[in-house]
Amino acid sequence: MVRTEFAKGYDIFRKIADKLTEDENVKLFVYFIGEKDDKGQSWCPDCNAAEGTVAKAVQEYADENTILLTVDVGDRPFWKDKENPFRKDSDVRLMVIPTIVRWKSTLRLDGDQCKQAELLEMLFKEEM
């Protein structure tokens, strides 16, 4: 069963990601999304559109060593700021959300790619 974690904001994300990667057997995937409101809807329509497909792909294709860390990148004004730390971090280099990355690798899906089940399957099944 896939373990899921959540981080709100950049600093908490980095602390959790660093902690989770202490175990070399863990496959950490980081899923970056826009902040959600009280009804569970993100200000980011693409994040809302991808959510169900991503959840289904995680259940179907991720193995027992997988951890999915979902990261709230903040509200729209914070995200749009070109100086926000998610955009500046050399490990992350986010340009668009949603984005899913296999942490500490080059494997990633950006934007509309996160809505494509076949790409998600390849991402979660890829061995490194």
Buried (B, 14 or more C-beta within 10 A) or exposed (E): EBBEBEBBBBEEBBEBBEEBBEEEEBBBBBBBBBBBEEEEEBBBEBBBBBBEBBEEBBEEBBEEEBBBBBBBBBEEEBBEEEEBBBBEEEEBEBEBBBBBBBBEEEBBBBBEBBBBEEBBBBBBEEEE
